[in-house]
Amino acid sequence: MVYRISELASKVGLSRTALLYYEKLNLIQGQRLENGYRVYSDFDLQRIKLIQQLHQGGLTLKECQACLDDKLDGALIKSRLRQLDEEIKQKRQSRNLLAAIVGEGDETSWHQAAIKQAPDAHFDWLKTQGLDEKDALRLKWLSKNMTQHDQYMNDFMKVYEPLEYWGPGSEQDTLNALSMLPHSPTDVLEIGSGKGLATLVLAKSLAANITAIDNEQSALDSLSTLLANKGLASKVTTKCESMTALTCDKNAFDLIWSEGAAYIMGVESALTSWKNYLHDEGYLVFSDLVYTTTSPNKAAKAFWENEYPDMQTVETRRQQIVACGFDIVNDFALSRQAWNNYYLPLKARVEQLMPTMVGSKALQDIQKEIELCLNFHQEFGYQMFILKKKAK
């Protein structure tokens, strides 16, 4: 049976132009009749269908011709297989990404990757999705899941609400850092005060006006009650606002204090921003979680790469501090007591809630952190840094 070019085109789903191009490449061999029409055989039809299959497999038309006219090139086919595998992998990643964004896939992994690779852009994107700054920060550092965020935070706060310490710290460590300042400040800004255990030490130890800032009103309420009970309420003004959008006057403080909170902004971003609120040659004291070894355990490193991607060694953090415009007056590791104050009550609280919070992702994450810190505490810890703003 023979086919005119229009008939062949209809049978194989190609245009007349495409068939003429096939013929130009000698993939098919048409014959011209006396009346001028070109016709093609059943063999041409079958050859085109075979070429289409090879083409769908990723071969070019010239490679298809080589496979049909000569011995099969195994190396070429294997090369195309590797290429297809990579394309499939990329397509799967693309699909997983889109599914994660709409809550139909592994959203947590996507947020973790975005936080690590593009933290500022990711944070801005969260706010465009209807989250206020407080919840955007909480999702970034805690839930990492938009669809389950509310439940996660409800569970998280259920664990932490009754606890005295929301992070490692001790009165003695705060006093130790205070003793390293060359003179007593008169205007102090505490950023990320939490329930105010450090605030209380500052208020008792300094003859200064203290402004304590946190974005969790319940924590500030606890702080206000604590200060009132100690007769220190007049020394501290509390403000519920974000550390990323401070409303304080620039150059207004001779000391900024922040225990365990700078990581929320990123240490370098925090230091660069907060420096503007200090007097010339003012002081900044902050604590940060750091590696105490250059070769941490794989499990510990994997955990912190997800939970705190910017975690550094002490030496790297020192270099960053200097680059941000500060001189380092001193630094020291927080005591073991600071960790015990935080983790022992937290561990007891988790054990208390486990029977009633089965399946809680927040509880599971907290439990994982406790186990890691108890098993590998010698490989990381909080470092307190006492800094002086460089003179202009």
VMD Tcl script that draws the C-alpha trace (Angstrom):
set ca {
  {0.00 0.00 0.00}
  {1.22 3.48 -0.77}
  {0.36 6.79 0.85}
  {0.38 10.33 -0.36}
  {2.29 12.68 1.91}
  {-0.94 14.12 3.33}
  {-2.21 10.61 4.13}
  {1.05 9.60 5.76}
  {1.09 12.81 7.76}
  {-2.40 12.06 9.05}
  {-1.48 8.50 10.09}
  {1.66 9.44 12.04}
  {0.51 12.79 13.41}
  {3.22 14.85 11.75}
  {3.06 17.82 9.42}
  {3.90 17.70 5.73}
  {6.93 19.89 6.47}
  {8.17 17.44 9.12}
  {7.90 14.50 6.70}
  {9.85 16.37 4.05}
  {12.52 17.03 6.68}
  {12.55 13.31 7.54}
  {13.09 12.59 3.87}
  {15.88 15.16 3.65}
  {17.64 13.28 6.48}
  {17.11 10.01 4.55}
  {14.95 8.64 7.34}
  {12.28 7.74 4.78}
  {12.43 7.34 0.99}
  {9.49 8.74 -0.95}
  {8.90 8.10 -4.63}
  {7.61 10.66 -7.09}
  {4.90 9.51 -9.50}
  {4.51 10.66 -13.09}
  {1.74 13.01 -12.00}
  {4.17 14.71 -9.59}
  {2.73 13.35 -6.33}
  {5.07 11.85 -3.76}
  {4.06 8.52 -2.27}
  {5.37 6.45 0.62}
  {5.27 2.75 1.45}
  {4.12 0.76 4.48}
  {7.80 0.36 5.32}
  {8.13 4.16 5.49}
  {5.08 4.27 7.76}
  {6.52 1.66 10.13}
  {9.94 3.28 10.06}
  {8.45 6.61 11.09}
  {6.58 4.98 13.99}
  {9.79 3.34 15.17}
  {11.63 6.66 14.88}
  {8.89 8.32 16.93}
  {9.37 5.78 19.71}
  {13.13 6.32 19.73}
  {12.62 10.08 19.63}
  {10.31 9.89 22.64}
  {13.11 8.05 24.40}
  {15.27 11.14 24.13}
  {17.26 10.51 20.95}
  {17.68 13.18 18.30}
  {16.52 12.40 14.76}
  {20.09 11.87 13.62}
  {20.69 9.52 16.55}
  {17.49 7.67 15.64}
  {18.83 7.23 12.11}
  {22.11 5.90 13.45}
  {20.27 3.35 15.58}
  {18.19 2.19 12.61}
  {20.87 2.09 9.94}
  {23.83 0.81 11.97}
  {24.55 -1.36 14.97}
  {22.95 -0.05 18.16}
  {25.30 2.31 20.01}
  {25.11 1.08 23.61}
  {27.21 3.95 24.95}
  {24.85 6.47 23.38}
  {21.78 4.80 24.87}
  {23.40 4.64 28.32}
  {24.28 8.32 28.07}
  {20.67 9.16 27.27}
  {19.51 6.99 30.17}
  {21.68 8.97 32.58}
  {20.36 12.20 31.14}
  {16.76 11.02 31.51}
  {17.39 9.91 35.08}
  {18.66 13.40 35.90}
  {15.69 15.03 34.19}
  {13.29 12.76 36.08}
  {15.05 13.62 39.33}
  {14.71 17.33 38.61}
  {11.06 16.93 37.65}
  {10.37 15.05 40.87}
  {12.08 17.79 42.85}
  {10.00 20.38 41.03}
  {6.82 18.47 41.76}
  {7.75 17.96 45.41}
  {8.47 21.67 45.72}
  {5.10 22.70 44.30}
  {3.30 20.07 46.36}
  {5.07 21.26 49.51}
  {4.13 24.89 48.90}
  {0.42 24.00 48.76}
  {0.65 21.61 51.70}
  {0.40 18.37 49.73}
  {3.98 17.21 50.24}
  {6.94 17.38 52.61}
  {6.53 21.03 53.47}
  {8.97 20.90 56.37}
  {11.91 19.87 54.18}
  {11.13 22.62 51.71}
  {11.05 25.28 54.42}
  {14.31 23.95 55.88}
  {16.03 24.15 52.50}
  {14.65 27.64 51.82}
  {15.74 28.90 55.25}
  {19.24 27.58 54.66}
  {19.65 28.88 51.10}
  {17.62 32.10 51.10}
  {16.63 33.04 54.67}
  {15.66 36.68 54.07}
  {13.69 36.02 50.88}
  {11.94 33.07 52.54}
  {10.99 35.20 55.54}
  {9.56 37.94 53.29}
  {7.64 35.32 51.32}
  {6.06 33.95 54.51}
  {4.72 37.40 55.28}
  {3.14 37.64 51.81}
  {1.25 34.42 52.62}
  {-0.74 36.13 55.37}
  {1.53 35.45 58.36}
  {2.37 38.35 60.63}
  {6.00 38.81 61.56}
  {5.66 36.93 64.84}
  {4.17 33.84 63.21}
  {6.59 34.06 60.28}
  {9.49 33.90 62.75}
  {7.86 31.04 64.63}
  {7.31 29.08 61.44}
  {10.87 29.76 60.34}
  {12.46 28.48 63.54}
  {9.87 26.12 64.99}
  {7.04 24.53 63.01}
  {8.44 24.87 59.43}
  {4.98 23.90 58.22}
  {2.26 26.34 57.18}
  {-0.59 23.83 57.14}
  {0.15 22.53 60.65}
  {1.58 25.73 62.13}
  {-1.27 26.61 64.48}
  {-1.45 23.13 66.02}
  {2.33 22.98 66.30}
  {2.52 26.30 68.13}
  {-0.36 25.42 70.44}
  {1.48 22.24 71.44}
  {4.80 24.07 71.68}
  {3.43 26.72 74.03}
  {1.64 24.06 76.08}
  {5.06 22.57 76.80}
  {6.88 25.83 77.52}
  {4.26 28.07 79.13}
  {4.73 26.89 82.75}
  {8.53 26.61 82.54}
  {10.75 29.21 84.17}
  {13.54 28.98 81.59}
  {12.84 29.08 77.85}
  {16.51 28.63 77.02}
  {19.83 27.89 78.77}
  {20.83 30.53 81.29}
  {21.71 31.20 84.91}
  {21.97 34.16 87.24}
  {25.67 33.53 87.73}
  {26.41 33.59 84.00}
  {24.54 36.87 83.61}
  {26.44 38.35 86.56}
  {29.71 37.07 85.12}
  {29.05 38.87 81.84}
  {28.03 42.05 83.68}
  {31.29 42.01 85.64}
  {33.24 42.19 82.38}
  {31.79 45.59 81.46}
  {34.24 48.40 82.28}
  {31.54 50.67 83.71}
  {27.89 50.56 84.73}
  {25.42 51.49 81.99}
  {22.54 53.91 82.51}
  {20.28 53.02 79.57}
  {19.84 49.34 78.73}
  {17.90 47.66 75.94}
  {17.22 43.96 76.42}
  {16.14 42.21 73.22}
  {14.29 38.91 73.47}
  {13.73 39.09 77.21}
  {11.37 36.11 77.41}
  {10.06 35.69 80.94}
  {12.79 37.99 82.16}
  {15.15 35.94 84.30}
  {18.11 37.88 82.90}
  {16.06 41.08 83.13}
  {15.60 40.50 86.84}
  {19.36 40.14 87.34}
  {19.99 43.33 85.36}
  {17.35 45.23 87.33}
  {18.78 44.10 90.66}
  {22.39 44.78 89.67}
  {22.22 48.04 87.73}
  {21.13 51.58 88.51}
  {19.81 51.91 84.98}
  {16.67 52.43 82.95}
  {15.91 49.10 81.27}
  {13.69 48.53 78.24}
  {12.79 44.85 77.81}
  {11.50 43.77 74.40}
  {9.91 40.49 73.37}
  {7.29 39.52 70.78}
  {5.46 37.16 73.16}
  {3.05 39.12 75.34}
  {2.48 36.23 77.76}
  {6.22 36.20 78.53}
  {6.20 39.95 79.16}
  {3.19 39.54 81.45}
  {5.16 36.99 83.48}
  {8.10 39.40 83.57}
  {5.92 42.27 84.81}
  {4.53 40.08 87.60}
  {8.02 38.95 88.56}
  {9.34 42.53 88.70}
  {6.34 43.73 90.70}
  {6.83 40.96 93.26}
  {10.47 42.00 93.64}
  {9.70 45.71 93.89}
  {11.58 46.44 90.65}
  {8.73 47.35 88.30}
  {9.74 51.02 88.12}
  {13.15 50.12 86.68}
  {11.90 48.22 83.64}
  {9.68 49.20 80.72}
  {8.33 46.28 78.69}
  {7.46 46.50 75.00}
  {5.85 43.79 72.89}
  {7.45 44.15 69.47}
  {9.70 42.35 67.04}
  {13.46 42.60 67.25}
  {13.47 43.01 63.48}
  {11.43 46.22 63.67}
  {12.49 48.07 66.80}
  {10.74 51.37 67.53}
  {13.43 52.64 69.92}
  {15.42 55.77 69.17}
  {18.75 55.30 67.45}
  {21.93 55.88 69.51}
  {19.81 55.77 72.68}
  {21.49 53.02 74.73}
  {24.89 52.40 76.19}
  {24.18 48.66 76.60}
  {22.19 46.13 74.59}
  {21.62 42.73 76.17}
  {20.31 39.62 74.40}
  {20.63 36.11 75.77}
  {19.89 33.36 73.24}
  {17.83 35.49 70.84}
  {20.17 36.93 68.19}
  {19.88 33.75 66.11}
  {16.28 34.65 65.28}
  {17.48 37.44 63.00}
  {20.78 35.79 62.22}
  {23.73 36.90 64.32}
  {25.38 39.05 61.67}
  {22.09 40.75 60.75}
  {21.27 41.30 64.42}
  {24.64 42.84 65.24}
  {24.55 45.09 62.19}
  {21.03 46.27 63.00}
  {21.33 46.60 66.76}
  {24.57 48.55 66.52}
  {22.51 51.53 65.35}
  {20.76 51.73 68.73}
  {24.00 52.02 70.71}
  {25.88 55.15 71.70}
  {29.28 55.48 70.14}
  {31.50 52.95 71.91}
  {28.46 51.41 73.62}
  {28.42 47.74 74.62}
  {26.49 44.72 73.40}
  {26.26 41.41 75.25}
  {24.69 38.38 73.60}
  {24.82 34.61 73.82}
  {24.70 32.22 70.90}
  {24.74 28.49 70.29}
  {28.09 27.45 68.81}
  {30.05 24.33 67.95}
  {32.86 23.61 70.37}
  {34.54 21.23 67.93}
  {35.38 21.43 64.25}
  {34.22 17.84 63.70}
  {30.87 17.33 65.46}
  {29.02 14.03 65.49}
  {27.09 13.45 62.25}
  {23.76 13.16 64.04}
  {24.34 16.39 65.95}
  {25.49 18.24 62.84}
  {22.52 17.02 60.79}
  {20.12 18.14 63.51}
  {21.58 21.63 63.89}
  {21.91 22.15 60.15}
  {18.12 21.91 60.03}
  {17.36 23.73 63.27}
  {20.06 26.42 63.14}
  {21.76 26.54 59.71}
  {23.93 29.52 60.69}
  {25.44 27.79 63.73}
  {29.21 28.37 63.73}
  {32.33 27.57 65.71}
  {33.39 30.09 68.34}
  {36.29 31.27 66.20}
  {34.12 31.85 63.12}
  {31.61 33.78 65.21}
  {34.43 35.95 66.59}
  {35.55 36.81 63.08}
  {32.00 37.75 62.10}
  {31.63 39.94 65.17}
  {34.72 41.96 64.27}
  {33.53 42.28 60.67}
  {30.23 43.72 61.97}
  {32.03 46.62 63.64}
  {32.66 45.44 67.20}
  {35.67 44.81 69.37}
  {35.49 41.71 71.56}
  {35.97 42.59 75.20}
  {35.64 38.98 76.33}
  {33.67 35.79 75.78}
  {33.05 32.62 77.74}
  {31.05 29.40 77.62}
  {27.85 29.24 79.64}
  {28.07 26.98 82.67}
  {26.64 23.50 82.89}
  {24.19 24.91 85.43}
  {22.75 27.15 82.70}
  {21.94 24.05 80.65}
  {20.54 22.14 83.62}
  {18.25 25.07 84.46}
  {16.69 24.69 81.04}
  {16.83 21.05 79.98}
  {16.07 19.20 83.21}
  {12.69 20.92 83.80}
  {11.96 20.70 80.07}
  {12.67 16.96 80.06}
  {10.37 16.46 83.04}
  {7.65 18.51 81.34}
  {7.88 16.45 78.15}
  {7.63 13.19 80.10}
  {4.58 14.57 81.91}
  {2.80 15.45 78.65}
  {3.70 12.40 76.56}
  {0.61 10.34 77.54}
  {-1.77 13.15 76.54}
  {0.07 14.48 73.45}
  {0.63 11.31 71.46}
  {1.62 12.13 67.88}
  {2.42 15.79 68.60}
  {5.12 16.96 66.16}
  {6.14 19.77 68.50}
  {6.60 17.38 71.40}
  {8.60 14.99 69.21}
  {10.91 17.80 68.06}
  {11.50 18.99 71.61}
  {12.20 15.44 72.75}
  {14.71 14.98 69.93}
  {16.53 18.17 70.92}
  {16.70 17.10 74.56}
  {18.14 13.69 73.66}
  {20.70 15.27 71.36}
  {21.83 17.80 73.94}
  {22.15 15.18 76.65}
  {24.14 12.84 74.38}
  {26.39 15.34 72.60}
  {26.54 18.34 74.93}
  {30.34 18.33 74.77}
  {30.24 19.21 71.05}
  {28.25 22.44 71.26}
  {27.20 25.02 73.79}
  {26.19 28.62 74.37}
  {28.93 31.25 74.27}
  {28.46 34.64 75.90}
  {30.09 37.50 73.99}
  {30.84 40.91 75.51}
  {31.38 43.46 72.74}
  {32.21 47.13 72.35}
  {31.00 49.15 69.39}
  {33.96 50.43 67.42}
  {34.45 54.16 67.38}
  {33.68 55.85 64.06}
}
mol new
graphics top color blue
foreach p $ca { graphics top sphere $p radius 0.5 }
foreach p [lrange $ca 0 end-1] q [lrange $ca 1 end] { graphics top cylinder $p $q radius 0.2 }
display resetview
